[in-house]
Amino acid sequence: MSLIVLLCVPLVAGLLSLVVRHVRALEAINLLAFGTVTFLAVRLVGAVLVAPGGVVLGWGEFLRADALSAWMALVVGVVSLGSSFYAVGYFRRELVEGQLTVGRCREFYRLTHFFATAMLLVVLVNNLGVMWVAVEGTALSSVLLVALYNRKTSLEAAWKYIMLGGVGLVLALFGTVLTYAAALGHAGGEALPSFDWSSMRGMASQLDPKLMRLAFIFLFVGYGTKAGLAPMHSWLPDAHSEAPSPTSAMLSGVSLKVAVYALLRGHMLATACLHSDFSRHLLLGFGLLSMIIAGPFVLTQKNLKRMLAYSSLEHVGLVCVGFGLNTPLTVFGALLHMGYHALAKPVLFFAAGNIHQRYHALDFRRLGGGLGRTMPMTALLLAVAAVAISGLPPFGLFYSELTIFAGAFVSHQAWAGAVALLALLVVFCGMLKRFAHLLLGRPGAEISRESWATGNVLAMVLPLVVLLVLSIWLPAPARQLLERAAGIIGGAP
Amino acid sequence: MNSSPQVVDFAVGLIPLLAAIMLVLQLLLLAQRMLVTVIRVFALQSLLLAVIAGVVGYTCHAWHVTLVAVLTVMGKVLFLPWLLERLIRRVRIEQEISPWLNMPASLFLCGGLTLLGYLVARPFASAERVGGNTLAVAVALVLTGFFLLINRRKALTQVLALLTMENGVMLAAIAFSSHGMPLVVELGIFFDVVIAVMVLGLLVFRIRETFASMDTSRLNELKG
């Protein structure tokens, strides 16, 4: 029951937004809906922890939430709430400055609901075919958000996003069909009784291994494209830098991870069927490749938001490395890392949004330096978030990265840990150099000091405060949830 | 299959033939430059897919596969081609400019891709339920569709290439199971495809308005 409500809240809010014309009302609906979603996701976490078998079902068995789904739903809710909070101030200023029309502004509020609904459906649905439909839904609802400004560059970014994503998703559909076919041989009949994850997982050892292996390759390429894994990542920096900042935050903060979630479901099925390291080696290899490729691009990057996008590529790579190493410690670390990254990365994009509104540029050369003087508040928050995203203590990303590396070294896969550590170091150097210049240098242009709005600052401070609190003190239920989710990925029933 | 043996024999012979014609139409798409013709060839290819689904649904008494056939006719044979033809009238572009690779070379390459599809599908022939080599045709459709997507420059042709790839996947779904995918999945895929083409059409229109062209090779500002 709670699952249906969780899905229906953003959906109904989205449908309601279609008929509402007043922007203030749309803002209110947005905040209210995502506030409710976050609240319900927290409740869901509680329900999953006490449910028999650790699974909550809804609408027959159509919807299903285990610890992993509940964790992802929570991440979706929190990031959506954060970006809809920031969006209020952001779009009001865009409207005042005439950067956007009221119609485009409405489009943002409407599409965001459907984007979030699709992401929630991905993590909550039981049927693997419907999961594909939902992943495609996230792509379709976000592509118009990427093209919101209708500039030449944003149309180019949207086109690349939908074409690469589209090809990827057709391949993922092929993978899904092959997964279905892998189960048919032993199901006896002409059709499977159900294509649900739970029943597929139950009969995993009876799946046709040859077909399942082929299916996973297609699923990997397909969902991997959507997750932005190298070398299928070329759409990622474009889409994440051209989208309006609240959308960039959602794309980087959570939509990449939802694609990783879809990939994980395939990985668990393939591992249970093949009894080999085949799928985890793919995750590990392409995760490392993504991290290595992100490094030089961050070092030489000329655009602030593109640099942040490459940093997301780095973190998705690290998460996949954590899953690929497949020890209890690394999987736990990767799950934790998803959560911490989802709190830190949006703040960076929000700061980039503030900077863009002030300077009308994101090019490091045109921004010059001295942000600390012209925009003290944004600069301070940007600096704190940058410290967090670089994995420095006291922020949680330090802890989660440490967990992944500790797992790697303990499980005699030290080479992978060493490569990942080196790649992180490269990105760290690149970010340090850029941010030091941007924040501390001499102001390039004569720009009066920013007059900051309370709401805007609050939208950026709150995620950082939550991050800091959760870094120092991870509540027992959250830890328990993550341990269970790690158990599920590690092969627990 | 639980119809009378004659009907089944007929269906088993008919389906690979129809699938083969789908592949021939794919090669025609590669050679064709007039956008209206490209759209109509795609509609014809989708019609063949619908007929295959209809034949399978009839011989196996699988009513939901018949429903898929009806949906395919409504969506991919009638609605989407109508939508795309209206779009090319609105943007007033009729011809594709020269593709990256010339026609004889592309046809030669696609012959190779078809062979590759056959080789990839051969180990899985035992898993096929419907006719022989249908899976090989499906893989070939996906591969040549991908080539078409890379080779063409106009945004609209790229959309059609994506749709032919999807046709290939749907053919594979029928080849593996005479009952296709579960109904809820089929319906989901159907609505996704329809919405995808509407979104893509909107983007094509905006690109045309902003760049005064549909040539996607001009989308080259974002780098690094």
Interface residues (C-beta under 8 A of the other chain):
Chain A: N127 G129 V130 W132 V133 E136 G137 L140 V143 L144 A147 N150 R151 K152 T153 L155 E156 A157 A158 W159 K160 I162 M163 G166 V167 V170 L171 L173 F174 V177 L178 Y180 A181 L184 G185 E190 A191 L192 S194 F195 D208 K210 L211 L214 P237 D238 S241 E242 F297 T300 Q301 K302 R306
Chain B: C60 A62 P123 F124 A127 R129 V142 F146 L149 A155 Q158 L162 M165 E166 V169 A172 A173 F176 S177 S178 H179 M181 P182 V184 V185 G188 I189 F191 D192 I195 A196 V199 L200 L202 L203 R206 I207 T210 F211 T216 L219 N220 E221 L222 G224
